[in-house]
Amino acid sequence: MLDGVRPDETSARDGAARETLLEVNNIEVIYNHVILVLKGVSLSVPRGGITALLGGNGAGKTTTLKAISNLLHSERGEVTKGTISYRGERVQDLDPAALVKRGVIQVMEGRHCFEHLTVEENLMTGAFTRRDGKAAVLRDLEMVYEYFPRLKERRKSQAGYTSGGEQQMCAIGRALMSRPEMVLLDEPSMGLAPQLVEQIFEIVKAVNEGEGVSFLLAEQNTNVALRYAHYGYILENGRVVMDGPAQALRENPDVKEFYLGMSDEGRKSFRDVRSYRRRKRWLA
């Protein structure tokens, strides 16, 4: 934690205080009854905020998201300690479908689409749990097309034959069709060209500001994530080792050196900073 500031006490970019929507309190996750993956992870996500979960491959980011969305059981994982609350109610024992109905949905890493369906058919599957009528669903389909005009152009194309960026847009758009209050977004930049990464994050920002959707995004690309997030948590080996407002994390010398490849002397190579595991000040 930086300067003793918690995200629910921190103003987002507009300076307004935010109500806490999601609260993860000191959870442990074990796979196959043996492998301890998360070790006392705590975090909170404010209503209307973009919160980044940062760290390298294997740090525990995806496991944290799956613990929240209750998708761990399909991989023989379980939350063995701690609590997960959404809007003040414990939700860790709900099945994933019940959590979607409450407004929380996860976009898995890897741009999972139904390859044999068209783009528009993929989007419509996201509205499966809704009961507010066809007209409302069609309005939201047009809303998704406004944020993702490329999807409207490709709406009749088979999803399996679209580009990686289009598939990522389709996966996010499908999640928005469920009318979520919170989206858990896992590695949105994975495998995408830099210009597409910027485009995806710009859309996330627009949806956050235009629709009030809260985001908890897991991302290895620390640089881009901290430019769009309001608050960030850094995971290492299943633990939160640092958290704070995104701007403060971007300016923190350890984060600049270990995750952004920068130091007071300028940009460093991986060879220059790879000794970080032996001297991280926040683990001292």
N, C-alpha and C positions, 0 to 999 in steps of 0.2 A: 504494500500500500504506500502511495506517495503522499507525504505531508499529512497523514492521518485523514485523508479525504475518502469517503465512501461514495459510490456512484449515486445512491439515492439522496445524498446530501449535496451532490454536485449539480450545478446548472448545466443543461445541455447548451447548444450553441446559441439558443435564443435567450439564455439567462433565466429561464423559468424553472422552478423546482419541479421535480418529477416524482410521481407516485411509483413505488416499487411494484412491479408486475410479477416478476419471477424471483424467487429466493432459493438458492441452493446452499444448504448449511452443513458443512463438514462431512461430505459424503465419502464413503469408501466403495469401490467397485472391485469385485472379484470375478474372474472368469474360471470356469471349470472347477469351482470350489477350492482353487489352489492359487491362482495367479493374481496377485494384488496389483491393480492397474492405477486406480485413483486413491490418493492417500490424504483424506481430509480436505477435499476441495470445497471452497465456499465462494459464491459469487452472487450478484444480484443484477437484475436488468430493469431499468425504469421504463415506465409506460412512454411510448413515443421515442425511445432512444435507439441508437445503434451501438451495440457493445461488441467488442472484438475479443476473441479468445485466441491467443497467439502462442506460438511455439513451434519447434521443429517436428519432423516426422517422428511419431512414436511418443510424443509428449503427453498424450491423453486427451487431445481436443475432441476427436470423434467420439471417444467413449463418454466424455462429458455430455455431448449433445444427445447421444443415444440413451444415457441415463435419464435425461430430462424428458425425452419423447417416449420412453418406455419401450425401446426397441432392443434392449439388451438381451432379453430372454431368448430371442431367436438365435443368439450367438453364445448361449450358455453363460451369460453374465448376469450379475445381480448386484443391486445396491444393498450392502450389508450393514452400513452405518449411516447416520445422518438423515436429513429430511430434504424433500423438494416440495416447495409450495408455489402455487400459482394463484394470484389474486387472494392470498391469505389462506388458501385451502390446500391441504396435503394432497398431492396428485401422483405420488410415485407408485401407487398400487393400481392405478387405472390402466386399462388396456389402451393401446395407441389410438384406436378409433374413438374412444371416449374423450381422449385428450384433444383430438382434432375437433370434435364437436364443441369443446370448450374454447377453441381458438388458437391452439398451438399445433404447428405442423413443421415437419423437418424436410428440408431439401437435401437429399443424400449427396455425398461426393460422387463424382464420376458421371454426372449428367444422365441419370437413369430416366429413360423414356420408353414408352411402348413402341418399339421400332416398327411394328407392322401397322400401327395406326397412323392416321394423318396428324399433323400438328394440331389442328382444331379438335380432333377427337381426343388427343392427349389432354388438351386444356379442359375439355368438358368432363373428363374423368375426375378432375379436381373438385367438381361440384357435386359429386355423388352423395355426400352426406347432407347436403342442404335440403331444406324443406320450405323454402320461401318462394317457390314458384318459378316457372320458366322465364317469365319476364325479367325477374331480378337476376337470374343467371345470365341471360343474354346481355343485360346492361353491364354486368361485370366482365363478360367476354369482350365487349367493346372497350371497357376500361383497360383490360390487359393489352389489347391491340394498340391503345393509345400510348402505353408505356413501351411496348415492344412492336413498333411498326413493321419490323422485319418479319415477325411471326404472322402478321396479317398477309404479307406478300406470299408467305410460304404455307398458308393455312391448309391448303389442299395437298401439300406434299407429304409423302410418307416420312415419318420422323427419322427413321433409320438412315435415310439418304440426305439428311440435312447436315450442316457443318457442326463442329463442336460448339462454337459460340451460339448457334441457333438452338442446339439441344439444351444448353445451359439456360438460355432464355425460356425455352419451353418448360423446363423443370420448375423454374421460378414462377412463371406464369400459371402453371397448373396449381402450384401451392396457393397463389393468390385467388384462384377460383373457389377455394374453400372458404373465403372471407375470413382469413386468420386475423387474430389480434397480435400474434407473435410468430415470426418465422425463424427457425433454427437452420442456418445456412452453412453447409459444410464444404469448405475449400472451393469457393466459387471461381477462383482463378486457375484451378488446376488444369494444365494442358492447353491453356489459351494464350494467344499472342498478346503482347502488352497492350495494344490498342483496344483489343476486345475486353481485356481485364478492366481498363478504365471505363469502357462503355457499360459493362455490367455493374460496376460500383456506382456509376452515375445514375443508373436506373434504380438501384437499391436506395440511393439517397432521395431520388424523386418520389419513390413509393412511400418511403418513410415520412417525407414532408407533406406529400399530397394526400395520402390515405391514413396517416397516423399509425402505420404498422410498425411494431417494434421488431428489431433484428438482434439476434445473437449469432454472430458469424465466427466460425473457426477458420483460421487462415494462416498459412505459412508465409505469405507475402506481407511481412510486417510493415513495410514502407507504405504500400497502398492502403492497407487496412487502417492504419493510424491516421491517414489523411481524411478518411470518411467516417470513422467511428467517433463517438463522443467519449467513450470510456474503454479501457482495455485491461485485460488480464493476461499475464504471461505464465504459461505452464512449462514446467521442466520435470520429467520423470514422474508424472502423476501428481504434482503439487503446484499450487499457485505460489510463485516466487516473487512476483511483483504485480501491483495493479495501481491504476491511477487514471486521471483524465488523459485523453489521447494526446493532447498537446504537451502535457508534462512528460509523458512517456517518450514522445518524439525527441524531446530536448534532454532527456536523461543520458548522461555520458555512457553508462553501461549498456543501455538499449542501443544507442547509436553505434557503439563499438561492436557489440556481440550480435546484433540482429540487423542493423542497417549497414554494417561494414564501414562505419565512419568513426573518426576520432577527432580530437582537437587539431591533429596534424593533417587531417584530410582523410580521403577514402583509403581504406586498408584492404589488402587481399585476404582471402580465407586463410592462407598460410600464416599471415601475421596475427590473426585473431583466434586461431584454432586452439590456443592454449587456454581459452576462456574457461573450460571446464575445471581447470585447476585453481582458478582465482576469482570466480564470480563473487563480487562483494556482497550480493544479497543472500548468498548461501553461507557466508562466513559465520 
